[in-house]
Amino acid sequence: MVVPWEEYFRLALQEKLSTKLPEQAEDYIPPVLRLLEKRQELVDADQALQAQKEVFRTRMAALKQRWKQLEQKERELKGSFIRFDKFLRESKWIQIQNTAAEKTLLLGRCRMAVLNLFQLVCQHQGQPPTLDIEDTEGQLEQVKLFMQDLSAMLAGLGQAEPAAPAS
């Protein structure tokens, strides 16, 4: 059996509960659920940002590695350029030395030829060589004078001989 005062409390409680709970619409979401949804969205956004950060770090590491490789290549190219420049300078120096050696050899041959001509002139004239062995210009001058004298003598002989009769 229900006691009237119990019935009164039961009805009062039902009335209070029905007035406290707002009429729920179909699109109504309780604040606790909204808060949980927002927290989940925040977690998802944070995870997406962390993934982007990781992709960024990976790309930056790859770029840093590529820069190191490029710097190494630049150092290698500079070294190659320096070695090539040194090679060119050495080649040029060797070429200069070879040219100088060739010219020196040619000069030596010319001086030997002049000395031989001078000795032949002295021998032909029956006189001992009076000039120093290193005086190439003086030797050449003596050879020139001898050749001029010889040419004048031959020219004089050609004029002294009568012309041969034509047959």
Buried (B, 14 or more C-beta within 10 A) or exposed (E): EEEEEEEEEEEEEEEEEEEEEEEEEEEEEEEEEEEEEEEEEEEEEEEEEEEEEEEEEEEEEEEEEEEEEEEEEEEEEEEEEEEEEEEEEEEEEEEEEEEEEEEEEEEEEEBEEBBEBBBEBBEEEEEEBEBEEEBBEBBBEBBEEBEEEEEEEEEEEEEEEEEEEEE
